[in-house]
Amino acid sequence: MAHRDIFVIGSSAGGVRALINLVETLPADLAASLFIVQHISPYGRSAMPAILSRSGPLEAVHPRDGDTIEPGRIYVALPDYHLLVEDGKVRISRGPTENGHRPAVDVLFRSAARAYGPRVVAVILTGNLDDGTAGLIQVKKHGGVAVVQDPAEADYSGMPKSAVENVDVDHVVSLATIPQLLVELSREPIQGGPAEEEENAAMKDMKEKLECGTDREGGVPSGFTCPECGGALWENQEHDLVHFRCRTGHAFSPESLLAEQDENLETTLWAAVRSFQENAALARRMERWMTNRGNGAGQERYRRRVEEAENHAAALRKLLLHEKAEAV
């Protein structure tokens, strides 16, 4: 009789403290393997394995591609690498970002759901936006258990709230309750028959499918472009959740796509401010040249150009600063 022994955990803002609190009370003889994606800067090294190893009785590591999955071990995603699980082994990949992240929670959850079905317990902790929601839907679809930190107590409620609103979650509990709940779930026997032929095909080399951008094919043209590469985005609907993906493989939830568009728009507007300032500086230089040559008409023409460019730059700067102030 199989048991629930694959625990996948996703967190973002506020996640380090939450993960420490989670692992510190887990038992040393936990008959399950933990896989963690914490959104982290792609630059530099991560101290998460050392922090989590010191915080509880289970050893935490950054896995190497192809490592055998061992019970009682915590596998932490490397910076700038997706973390996946296949049948009996860990995979890491620098495939396209999802929701603007690499590692992404959705990638881990989706791979675990396909490889281990009802043996999976997926946990969403504190974080912004909604990475993990689409992956949680896949976990439920394949018979796994969905656990979400109570959004009311999370440091950042975005990820837990999105999961609760879009997924038929099994447990919405406080962070302090999650460790004991995981222990109880690990002891529950489950019915798990052999995977159907279609699932076997889906499980085959998920890393390769991710890197080729083919693990989530299909959909219809959305009319939007990918913020990462500028390609066309295709729209898919999983249950009630809409998802966007380009041919390269970059994937976005609606909230993540909107956030990326906002960031790109701000970058574009600041670039426009810079362009107007440079235009004003060049026109001012031309104005001085016309003055030195005694060309009054040219001097006046370039003076107006300076005034127009400076006014446009000031208007855009005011708009950007006002929008930021409104958001605070």
C-alpha positions in Angstrom: 0.0 0.0 0.0 1.5 3.4 -1.1 1.7 6.4 1.2 1.9 10.1 0.6 5.7 10.6 0.5 6.3 13.5 -2.0 5.9 16.9 -0.3 6.3 19.9 -2.6 6.4 23.4 -1.1 6.2 26.8 -2.7 6.9 30.2 -1.1 8.0 33.7 -2.1 8.0 37.0 -0.1 8.3 36.1 3.6 9.1 32.5 2.8 12.4 32.1 4.5 11.0 32.6 8.0 8.0 30.5 7.1 10.1 27.6 5.9 12.3 27.7 9.0 9.2 27.5 11.2 7.9 24.6 9.1 10.9 22.4 9.1 12.0 22.9 12.7 9.3 20.7 14.1 9.3 18.0 11.5 10.4 14.6 12.9 13.8 13.1 12.0 12.1 9.9 10.8 9.6 11.5 8.4 9.0 9.0 5.7 8.7 11.5 2.9 10.9 13.7 0.7 10.5 17.5 0.7 11.0 19.7 -2.4 11.1 23.5 -1.9 10.9 26.3 -4.4 11.5 29.7 -2.7 11.6 32.6 -5.1 15.1 33.9 -4.9 17.5 36.2 -6.8 19.2 34.4 -9.7 22.4 36.0 -8.8 24.8 34.7 -6.2 24.6 31.6 -4.0 21.7 30.5 -1.8 22.2 29.8 1.9 18.8 28.1 2.2 20.1 24.5 2.5 22.4 25.5 5.4 19.7 27.5 7.1 17.1 24.8 6.9 19.6 22.1 7.9 20.4 24.1 11.1 16.7 24.7 11.8 15.5 21.1 12.0 16.5 17.5 12.0 16.3 16.9 8.2 19.2 17.5 5.9 18.6 20.1 3.2 20.6 20.2 0.0 20.8 21.7 -3.4 20.3 18.7 -5.7 22.3 17.8 -8.7 20.5 16.8 -11.9 19.6 13.1 -11.7 20.0 12.7 -8.0 18.0 9.8 -6.5 15.1 10.8 -4.3 15.7 9.8 -0.7 13.2 9.9 2.2 13.9 12.3 5.0 15.7 14.8 2.8 14.9 18.3 1.8 15.7 19.3 -1.8 15.9 23.1 -2.3 15.8 24.7 -5.8 19.0 26.3 -6.9 19.0 30.0 -7.8 18.1 30.4 -11.5 17.2 26.7 -12.0 13.8 25.1 -12.0 13.3 22.1 -9.7 11.4 19.1 -11.1 10.8 15.5 -10.0 10.5 12.5 -12.2 10.0 8.9 -11.2 12.7 8.3 -8.5 15.0 11.2 -9.4 15.4 14.9 -9.1 15.9 17.1 -12.2 17.1 20.7 -12.5 16.7 22.9 -15.5 17.3 26.4 -16.9 14.2 26.1 -19.0 12.1 29.2 -19.7 10.8 31.3 -16.7 7.3 30.9 -15.5 5.4 33.8 -13.9 8.7 35.7 -14.2 10.5 33.2 -12.0 13.1 30.5 -12.3 12.7 28.5 -10.1 8.9 28.6 -10.3 6.5 26.9 -8.0 4.2 25.8 -10.9 7.0 23.8 -12.5 7.7 21.8 -9.4 4.0 21.2 -8.6 3.2 20.2 -12.2 6.1 17.7 -12.5 5.3 16.1 -9.1 1.6 15.7 -10.0 2.4 13.9 -13.2 5.1 11.7 -11.7 3.6 10.8 -8.4 -0.2 11.5 -8.6 -1.9 10.8 -5.2 1.4 10.4 -3.4 1.9 14.2 -3.6 1.1 16.8 -0.9 1.5 20.4 -2.2 1.9 23.3 0.2 1.5 27.0 -0.7 3.0 29.4 1.8 3.4 33.2 2.0 4.1 35.1 -1.2 2.9 37.8 -3.6 0.9 37.2 -6.8 -0.2 33.7 -7.7 2.7 31.4 -8.7 1.7 27.9 -7.6 -2.0 28.1 -8.2 -1.9 26.5 -11.7 0.4 23.8 -10.3 -1.9 23.2 -7.4 -4.7 22.5 -9.8 -2.6 19.8 -11.5 -1.9 18.2 -8.1 -5.6 18.0 -7.3 -6.3 16.7 -10.8 -3.9 13.8 -10.3 -5.3 12.9 -6.9 -2.8 14.8 -4.6 -3.6 16.9 -1.5 -3.6 20.7 -1.5 -2.5 22.5 1.7 -2.5 26.3 2.0 -1.3 28.6 4.7 -4.1 30.7 6.0 -4.0 33.9 4.0 -5.1 35.9 7.0 -1.9 35.0 8.9 0.6 34.9 6.0 3.1 37.8 5.8 2.1 38.2 2.2 -1.3 36.8 1.3 -1.2 36.9 -2.5 -0.1 33.3 -3.2 -2.3 31.6 -0.5 -5.3 33.8 -1.3 -5.0 32.9 -5.1 -4.8 29.2 -4.3 -7.9 29.3 -2.0 -9.9 31.3 -4.5 -9.1 29.1 -7.5 -8.5 25.6 -6.2 -10.6 23.1 -4.2 -8.1 23.2 -1.4 -8.1 20.3 1.1 -6.6 22.2 4.1 -6.4 25.9 4.8 -4.4 26.1 8.1 -2.0 28.1 10.2 1.7 27.8 9.6 2.1 26.2 13.0 -0.4 23.5 12.1 1.2 22.4 8.8 4.1 20.3 10.2 1.9 18.0 12.2 -0.6 17.8 9.3 2.2 16.7 6.9 3.2 14.0 9.4 -0.4 12.7 9.5 -0.7 12.8 5.7 2.5 10.9 5.3 1.0 8.0 7.4 -2.2 7.8 5.4 -2.3 4.8 3.0 -3.5 5.6 -0.5 -4.8 3.6 -3.4 -2.4 4.1 -6.3 -2.6 2.0 -9.3 -0.2 2.0 -12.3 -0.3 5.2 -14.4 -2.3 5.1 -17.6 -0.4 5.1 -20.9 -1.2 8.8 -21.5 0.3 9.7 -18.1 3.4 7.6 -18.8 3.9 9.7 -21.9 3.4 12.9 -20.0 6.0 11.8 -17.4 8.6 10.9 -19.9 11.5 13.3 -19.5 9.6 16.3 -18.2 12.9 18.3 -18.1 13.3 18.0 -21.9 9.7 19.0 -22.4 10.1 22.0 -20.2 13.2 23.2 -22.0 11.6 22.7 -25.4 8.5 24.6 -24.3 6.3 21.6 -25.1 5.0 20.5 -21.7 2.0 22.8 -21.9 1.1 23.0 -25.6 -2.1 24.1 -27.1 -4.4 27.1 -26.6 -5.6 29.9 -28.8 -3.9 33.2 -29.7 -4.5 35.7 -27.0 -3.5 39.0 -28.8 -0.9 39.6 -26.1 2.9 39.4 -26.5 5.4 37.8 -24.1 7.1 40.3 -21.8 10.2 38.1 -21.8 10.9 37.5 -25.5 8.2 39.5 -27.4 6.6 36.4 -29.0 2.9 35.8 -29.3 1.2 34.4 -26.2 -1.3 31.5 -26.4 -4.1 31.3 -23.9 -5.0 28.1 -22.1 -7.8 27.5 -19.6 -7.2 25.0 -16.8 -10.5 24.6 -15.0 -11.4 28.2 -14.2 -7.8 29.5 -14.4 -6.5 31.2 -17.5 -2.8 30.7 -18.3 -0.6 32.2 -21.1 2.4 30.7 -22.8 4.6 31.6 -25.7 6.3 29.3 -28.2 9.6 29.7 -26.4 8.0 28.4 -23.2 7.7 31.4 -21.0 4.4 31.1 -19.0 2.3 33.5 -17.1 -0.8 33.6 -14.9 -3.0 36.6 -15.5 -1.7 38.4 -12.4 1.9 37.7 -13.2 1.4 38.8 -16.8 -0.2 42.1 -15.6 2.7 42.6 -13.2 5.3 42.0 -16.0 3.4 44.4 -18.3 3.4 47.1 -15.6 7.1 46.7 -15.1 7.8 46.8 -18.8 5.6 49.9 -19.2 7.4 51.7 -16.5 10.8 50.9 -18.0 9.5 52.2 -21.4 8.2 55.4 -19.9 11.5 56.1 -18.0 13.3 55.4 -21.3 11.1 58.0 -22.9 12.0 60.5 -20.1 15.7 59.9 -20.8 15.1 60.4 -24.5 13.4 63.7 -24.1 16.1 64.9 -21.7 18.8 63.9 -24.3 16.8 65.6 -27.0 16.6 68.8 -24.9 20.4 68.7 -24.2 21.2 68.3 -27.9 18.7 71.1 -28.9 20.3 73.4 -26.3 23.7 72.7 -27.8 22.3 73.5 -31.2 20.8 76.7 -29.8 24.2 77.8 -28.6 25.8 77.1 -32.0 23.1 79.2 -33.7 23.7 82.0 -31.2 27.5 82.0 -31.8 26.8 82.2 -35.6 24.4 85.0 -35.1 21.5 83.0 -36.6 18.5 84.4 -34.7 15.9 82.3 -36.5 17.8 79.1 -35.8 18.4 80.1 -32.2 14.7 80.6 -31.6 13.8 77.3 -33.4 16.1 75.3 -31.1 15.0 77.2 -28.0 11.4 76.0 -28.7 12.7 72.5 -29.2 14.4 72.6 -25.8 11.2 73.9 -24.1 9.0 71.2 -25.7 11.4 68.3 -24.8 11.8 69.5 -21.2 8.0 69.9 -20.9 7.4 66.4 -22.2 10.1 64.9 -19.9 8.6 66.8 -16.9 5.1 65.6 -17.7 6.2 61.9 -18.0 8.3 62.1 -14.8 5.3 63.6 -12.9 3.0 60.8 -14.2 5.5 58.1 -13.1 6.1 59.6 -9.7 2.4 60.1 -9.1 1.6 56.5 -10.1 4.2 55.3 -7.6 2.9 57.5 -4.9 -0.7 56.3 -5.5 0.5 52.7 -5.1 2.1 53.2 -1.7 
